[in-house]
């Protein structure tokens, strides 16, 4: 591991909470990540290279690699090879989960184009996701100690466990808020957490800061997943670039649906229950109208804000460490995204 950088010496002289500013700072890092990822295509068998290339595109938000780079921030233009490699690891794990998610959700569009499942068929796509997982772990083994591989494999197992639990609960209304939180913690927050852990750890920050960055990542991940569940009902498909309305159609009980179930009168609740169970077609337009009328958006948005507040609190004792203002900038980004979804009366 590298020696610990000076906490305050590399704080960028840019507005800390500007979305464009944060990602402009990461331009060289993300460009190097893209070069590295595409350089990995040669490691895949010739028969599936085009399929892997289809998944390793540059149109995604790259949030998890950004968390690696920001948590391990050393200064503008300083691109550490170890951070690039570990950012590639977490991105490949994430891409694999997206391939599998789209199969289970029967989604047609991801990042404004056909999903891998639609392009190659679900059977080939599930194996493609497995291949991406395997290569991520292969890259993780190339660090000099087993710590990185152990952390990534542990997180990958948790992500898969979260997806399994959610899959087993599909079509059931026997899901509590605590169940939902547990699923989100595993399937999304864990990869955010480990991204921050790996970035801060490889940058050589002290154990206290590594732990704080990890906690920040976990809460940001929970907030982001709740936001993403809100997008599935209140987003604009042409702007978001993926199929929306899949949660209700696939019987996935997310927080917006849990909140709606709680607020509907018994007769309407029975109808929504039947839709979630797959006993009758989903009535997305009706459910969206009911969500608007019953204040579901505000309730779910408040849950996002609560997790953002917890993420911010995790770093409050480390204001002079160079990654802190940049990580907090991501909280402001998410607040802005939530506000952008708010329905107009």
C-alpha positions as CSV (number, residue, x, y, z in Angstrom):
1,X,0.0,0.0,0.0
2,X,1.1,3.6,-0.6
3,X,2.1,5.8,2.3
4,X,-0.6,8.1,3.5
5,X,-0.9,11.4,1.6
6,X,-1.0,14.7,3.4
7,X,-4.7,15.2,4.3
8,X,-5.1,18.8,3.2
9,X,-2.3,19.3,0.7
10,X,-4.1,18.0,-2.3
11,X,-7.6,19.5,-1.8
12,X,-8.6,20.9,-5.3
13,X,-9.1,24.6,-5.7
14,X,-12.4,24.1,-7.4
15,X,-15.9,24.5,-6.2
16,X,-16.3,21.3,-4.2
17,X,-19.9,20.6,-4.8
18,X,-20.2,21.2,-8.5
19,X,-21.2,18.1,-10.5
20,X,-19.4,19.2,-13.6
21,X,-16.3,20.2,-11.6
22,X,-16.0,16.8,-9.9
23,X,-16.3,14.8,-13.1
24,X,-14.1,17.1,-15.0
25,X,-11.4,16.5,-12.4
26,X,-11.8,12.7,-13.1
27,X,-11.5,13.0,-16.9
28,X,-8.0,11.6,-17.0
29,X,-8.9,8.9,-14.6
30,X,-12.0,7.7,-16.5
31,X,-10.2,7.9,-19.8
32,X,-7.4,5.7,-18.4
33,X,-10.1,3.3,-17.0
34,X,-11.7,3.1,-20.5
35,X,-8.4,2.3,-22.1
36,X,-7.7,-0.3,-19.4
37,X,-11.1,-2.0,-19.8
38,X,-10.9,-2.2,-23.6
39,X,-7.4,-3.5,-23.2
40,X,-8.9,-6.4,-21.3
41,X,-10.9,-7.6,-24.2
42,X,-7.9,-9.5,-25.5
43,X,-8.1,-11.7,-22.4
44,X,-11.6,-12.9,-23.4
45,X,-11.9,-15.8,-25.8
46,X,-12.2,-14.6,-29.4
47,X,-15.8,-16.0,-29.7
48,X,-17.1,-13.7,-27.0
49,X,-14.9,-10.6,-27.3
50,X,-17.6,-8.7,-29.2
51,X,-20.1,-9.6,-26.5
52,X,-17.8,-8.4,-23.8
53,X,-17.1,-5.2,-25.8
54,X,-20.9,-4.6,-26.0
55,X,-21.1,-4.5,-22.2
56,X,-17.9,-2.5,-21.7
57,X,-19.1,0.7,-23.3
58,X,-18.4,4.3,-22.3
59,X,-22.0,5.6,-21.9
60,X,-22.5,4.6,-18.3
61,X,-22.2,6.9,-15.3
62,X,-19.2,5.1,-13.9
63,X,-20.3,6.0,-10.4
64,X,-18.5,3.1,-8.7
65,X,-15.1,3.8,-10.4
66,X,-15.6,7.5,-9.6
67,X,-16.0,6.5,-5.9
68,X,-12.7,4.6,-6.2
69,X,-10.9,7.6,-7.7
70,X,-12.4,10.1,-5.4
71,X,-11.8,8.1,-2.2
72,X,-8.2,7.7,-3.3
73,X,-7.8,11.3,-4.5
74,X,-4.2,12.5,-4.7
75,X,-4.6,15.6,-6.8
76,X,-5.6,16.8,-10.2
77,X,-4.0,14.7,-13.0
78,X,-2.5,12.1,-10.7
79,X,-3.8,8.8,-12.0
80,X,-2.6,5.8,-9.9
81,X,-2.4,2.5,-11.8
82,X,-3.6,0.6,-8.8
83,X,-6.7,2.7,-8.6
84,X,-7.4,2.2,-12.3
85,X,-7.1,-1.5,-11.9
86,X,-9.3,-1.7,-8.9
87,X,-11.8,0.7,-10.5
88,X,-12.0,-1.8,-13.5
89,X,-12.6,-4.6,-11.0
90,X,-15.7,-2.9,-9.4
91,X,-17.0,-1.8,-12.8
92,X,-16.8,-5.3,-14.3
93,X,-18.7,-6.6,-11.2
94,X,-21.3,-3.9,-11.7
95,X,-21.6,-4.6,-15.4
96,X,-22.1,-8.3,-14.7
97,X,-25.0,-7.5,-12.3
98,X,-26.6,-5.3,-14.9
99,X,-26.5,-8.0,-17.5
100,X,-28.2,-10.4,-15.0
101,X,-30.7,-7.8,-13.8
102,X,-31.9,-7.1,-17.3
103,X,-32.5,-10.8,-17.9
104,X,-34.6,-11.1,-14.7
105,X,-36.5,-7.9,-15.4
106,X,-37.0,-8.7,-19.1
107,X,-35.7,-5.2,-19.8
108,X,-35.3,-4.1,-23.5
109,X,-33.2,-1.0,-23.1
110,X,-30.1,-0.2,-21.1
111,X,-28.0,2.9,-21.6
112,X,-30.2,3.9,-24.6
113,X,-29.7,0.6,-26.5
114,X,-30.7,-3.0,-26.5
115,X,-29.8,-5.0,-23.4
116,X,-27.3,-7.8,-23.7
117,X,-30.2,-10.2,-23.1
118,X,-32.1,-8.8,-26.1
119,X,-29.0,-8.6,-28.3
120,X,-27.7,-12.2,-27.6
121,X,-30.6,-14.0,-25.9
122,X,-31.0,-14.6,-22.1
123,X,-29.1,-17.9,-22.0
124,X,-25.9,-16.4,-23.6
125,X,-26.3,-13.2,-21.6
126,X,-26.3,-15.0,-18.2
127,X,-23.1,-16.7,-19.1
128,X,-21.7,-13.4,-20.4
129,X,-22.4,-11.9,-17.0
130,X,-20.6,-14.8,-15.4
131,X,-17.6,-14.2,-17.6
132,X,-17.5,-10.6,-16.5
133,X,-17.6,-11.6,-12.9
134,X,-14.8,-14.1,-13.4
135,X,-12.6,-11.6,-15.1
136,X,-13.1,-9.0,-12.4
137,X,-11.9,-11.5,-9.8
138,X,-9.0,-12.5,-12.1
139,X,-7.9,-8.8,-12.1
140,X,-8.3,-8.6,-8.3
141,X,-5.8,-11.5,-7.9
142,X,-3.1,-9.4,-9.6
143,X,-2.5,-7.2,-6.5
144,X,0.5,-8.2,-4.4
145,X,-1.6,-9.2,-1.3
146,X,-4.8,-11.1,-1.0
147,X,-6.6,-8.2,0.7
148,X,-8.1,-6.7,-2.5
149,X,-9.3,-10.0,-3.9
150,X,-10.7,-11.0,-0.5
151,X,-12.6,-7.7,-0.3
152,X,-13.9,-7.9,-3.9
153,X,-15.0,-11.5,-3.7
154,X,-16.7,-10.9,-0.3
155,X,-18.6,-8.0,-1.8
156,X,-19.5,-9.9,-5.0
157,X,-21.0,-12.7,-2.9
158,X,-23.1,-10.2,-1.0
159,X,-24.3,-8.5,-4.2
160,X,-25.3,-11.9,-5.6
161,X,-27.0,-12.7,-2.2
162,X,-29.0,-9.5,-2.4
163,X,-30.2,-10.3,-5.9
164,X,-31.1,-13.9,-4.9
165,X,-33.2,-12.6,-1.9
166,X,-34.9,-10.1,-4.1
167,X,-35.6,-12.7,-6.8
168,X,-37.1,-15.1,-4.2
169,X,-39.4,-12.3,-3.0
170,X,-40.6,-11.4,-6.4
171,X,-44.4,-11.6,-6.8
172,X,-44.9,-11.5,-3.0
173,X,-46.2,-8.7,-0.8
174,X,-44.8,-10.3,2.2
175,X,-41.9,-7.8,2.2
176,X,-41.3,-5.3,5.1
177,X,-39.4,-2.1,5.0
178,X,-36.6,-3.8,6.9
179,X,-36.5,-6.6,4.2
180,X,-36.3,-4.0,1.5
181,X,-33.4,-2.2,3.3
182,X,-31.5,-5.4,3.7
183,X,-31.8,-6.2,0.0
184,X,-30.7,-2.7,-1.0
185,X,-27.8,-2.9,1.5
186,X,-26.5,-6.1,-0.2
187,X,-27.3,-5.7,-3.8
188,X,-26.3,-2.0,-4.3
189,X,-24.8,-0.4,-1.2
190,X,-22.1,-3.1,-0.8
191,X,-20.4,-2.3,-4.1
192,X,-20.5,1.4,-3.3
193,X,-19.0,0.7,0.1
194,X,-16.2,-1.5,-1.2
195,X,-15.4,1.1,-3.9
196,X,-14.8,3.7,-1.3
197,X,-12.9,1.2,0.9
198,X,-10.6,0.2,-1.9
199,X,-9.9,3.7,-3.1
200,X,-9.0,5.0,0.4
201,X,-7.1,1.9,1.3
202,X,-5.0,1.8,-1.8
203,X,-4.3,5.6,-1.4
204,X,-2.8,4.8,2.0
205,X,-5.2,6.8,4.2
206,X,-5.3,5.9,7.9
207,X,-7.7,3.2,9.1
208,X,-10.1,5.7,10.6
209,X,-10.6,7.5,7.3
210,X,-10.9,4.3,5.4
211,X,-13.7,3.2,7.7
212,X,-15.4,6.6,7.3
213,X,-15.2,6.5,3.5
214,X,-16.6,2.9,3.6
215,X,-19.6,4.1,5.7
216,X,-20.1,7.1,3.4
217,X,-20.1,4.7,0.4
218,X,-22.7,2.4,2.1
219,X,-25.1,5.2,2.8
220,X,-24.7,6.8,-0.6
221,X,-25.3,3.4,-2.2
222,X,-28.6,3.0,-0.2
223,X,-29.6,6.5,-1.2
224,X,-28.8,5.9,-4.8
225,X,-30.8,2.6,-5.0
226,X,-33.9,4.2,-3.4
227,X,-33.5,7.1,-6.0
228,X,-33.2,4.5,-8.8
229,X,-36.4,2.8,-7.5
230,X,-38.1,6.2,-7.6
231,X,-36.8,6.7,-11.2
232,X,-38.6,3.5,-12.2
233,X,-41.9,5.3,-11.7
234,X,-41.2,9.0,-12.0
235,X,-38.4,9.0,-14.6
236,X,-38.4,9.8,-18.3
237,X,-37.4,6.8,-20.3
238,X,-35.9,8.8,-23.2
239,X,-33.8,10.8,-20.8
240,X,-32.8,8.0,-18.4
241,X,-31.9,5.6,-21.2
242,X,-33.4,2.4,-19.8
243,X,-36.7,0.6,-19.6
244,X,-38.9,2.0,-16.9
245,X,-41.8,0.4,-15.1
246,X,-40.1,-2.9,-14.7
247,X,-40.4,-3.2,-10.9
248,X,-44.1,-3.4,-10.9
249,X,-44.2,-5.6,-14.1
250,X,-41.7,-8.1,-12.6
251,X,-43.3,-8.2,-9.1
252,X,-40.4,-6.4,-7.4
253,X,-41.6,-4.7,-4.2
254,X,-39.5,-1.6,-3.9
255,X,-40.0,1.4,-1.5
256,X,-42.4,3.3,-3.8
257,X,-44.7,0.3,-4.1
258,X,-44.4,-0.5,-0.3
259,X,-45.4,3.1,0.4
260,X,-48.3,2.9,-2.1
261,X,-49.6,-0.3,-0.6
262,X,-49.6,1.3,2.9
263,X,-51.6,4.3,1.7
264,X,-54.2,2.6,-0.6
265,X,-57.7,1.8,0.7
266,X,-58.3,-2.0,1.0
267,X,-60.0,-2.5,-2.3
268,X,-57.3,-0.7,-4.3
269,X,-54.7,-2.5,-2.2
270,X,-56.1,-5.8,-3.2
271,X,-55.9,-4.8,-6.9
272,X,-52.2,-3.7,-6.6
273,X,-51.4,-7.0,-4.7
274,X,-52.8,-9.0,-7.6
275,X,-50.6,-7.0,-10.0
276,X,-47.5,-7.6,-7.9
277,X,-48.3,-11.3,-7.7
278,X,-48.7,-11.5,-11.5
279,X,-52.4,-12.4,-11.3
280,X,-53.4,-9.6,-13.6
281,X,-51.5,-7.1,-15.8
282,X,-49.7,-4.2,-14.2
283,X,-51.6,-0.9,-14.5
284,X,-48.6,1.4,-14.4
285,X,-50.4,4.6,-15.4
286,X,-53.0,4.1,-12.6
287,X,-50.4,3.3,-10.0
288,X,-48.3,6.3,-11.0
289,X,-51.4,8.5,-10.7
290,X,-52.1,7.1,-7.2
291,X,-48.5,7.7,-6.1
292,X,-48.9,11.3,-7.1
293,X,-52.2,11.7,-5.3
294,X,-51.1,9.9,-2.1
295,X,-47.7,11.7,-1.6
296,X,-45.6,8.7,-2.3
297,X,-42.9,10.7,-4.0
298,X,-42.3,12.9,-1.0
299,X,-42.1,9.9,1.4
300,X,-39.5,8.1,-0.8
301,X,-37.5,11.3,-1.5
302,X,-37.3,11.8,2.2
303,X,-35.8,8.4,2.6
304,X,-33.1,9.3,0.0
305,X,-32.4,12.5,1.9
306,X,-32.0,10.6,5.2
307,X,-29.4,8.3,3.7
308,X,-27.6,11.3,2.1
309,X,-27.5,12.9,5.6
310,X,-26.0,9.7,7.0
311,X,-23.4,9.6,4.3
312,X,-22.4,13.3,5.0
313,X,-22.2,12.6,8.7
314,X,-19.7,9.8,8.1
315,X,-17.2,12.3,6.8
316,X,-17.9,15.2,9.2
317,X,-14.8,14.5,11.3
318,X,-12.5,14.5,8.2
319,X,-13.1,17.9,6.5
320,X,-9.5,18.5,5.6
321,X,-8.8,15.2,3.9
322,X,-8.6,15.7,0.2
323,X,-11.3,13.3,-0.9
324,X,-13.9,14.7,1.5
325,X,-15.2,17.7,-0.5
326,X,-15.3,15.7,-3.7
327,X,-17.3,12.8,-2.1
328,X,-19.7,15.3,-0.5
329,X,-20.1,16.8,-4.0
330,X,-21.7,13.5,-5.1
331,X,-24.3,13.9,-2.3
332,X,-25.3,17.3,-3.9
333,X,-25.5,15.6,-7.3
334,X,-28.0,13.1,-6.0
335,X,-30.0,15.7,-4.2
336,X,-30.3,17.5,-7.5
337,X,-31.3,14.4,-9.4
338,X,-34.1,13.6,-6.8
339,X,-35.4,17.2,-7.1
340,X,-35.4,16.8,-10.9
341,X,-37.9,13.9,-10.6
342,X,-40.4,15.7,-8.5
343,X,-43.8,15.6,-10.2
344,X,-45.3,18.9,-11.4
345,X,-48.8,19.6,-10.1
